[in-house]
Amino acid sequence: MASKRGALIVLEGVDRAGKTTQCNKLVQALIERGRPAEMMRFPDRSTTIGQLISAYLQKKSDLEDHTVHLLFSANRWELVPVMKKKLEQGITLVVDRYAFSGVAFTSAKPGFSLDWCMKPDEGLPKPDLVMFLQLNPAEAALRGQFGTERYETSAFQKAVHERFEQLMKDSSVNWKVIDASQNIEGVHNDIRTHSLNVFNEAQNTPLGELWR
Ligand code: TMP
């Protein structure tokens, strides 16, 4: 019998919501329960495309807005063969940001529609579960100053948050909203519970295509 595929689990949210910490903790918890799991993150800054994106985010280079949007998408597509292989091998992937960040960030810029922004990512492997770490701007502010990368301003993050709210209305995606204002363990418990709940379904259904 063919081995069961892994689940594709994505964590999204605005900056400082604790995505990276929670991805690491989830991978650890899954492994402890005997479920092979690995973390991935987008952008993956290690590839040639990822290095272009990284220089842009660090403001070491400027890129035209449509161009950088397509590079973020290309950075996901270039990893698709690796993702599919791992999922087929039964490895669950816990992904820090995905196409939803791509759409939310670019469409927060003037002149970009959600539709246009979604097109390049249409057909990517569809996550079995997308958890949005919800944190209001006042709570985010308590967690300290923004960094110095592009997009790290409260006005832009507010616009991004609004775009995420719009994306979450799409019932073709399995969204769960997580209250990220709880302590780290509280957030982790919620994330772990939702993740363990999707395993059965993920194992018994083929990997879908996003936004198709
Ligand atoms: P991070 O590496 O700290 O998560 O930051 C990546 C930044 O890039 C963050 O501000 C969100 C933004 N971003 C996009 O604009 N488009 C994308 O497709 C992704 C994945 C991230």
Residues whose N, C-alpha, C, O or C-beta is under 5 A from the ligand:
A	BS01	TMP	F42 P43 F72 R97 Y98 S101 G102 F105 R150 Y151
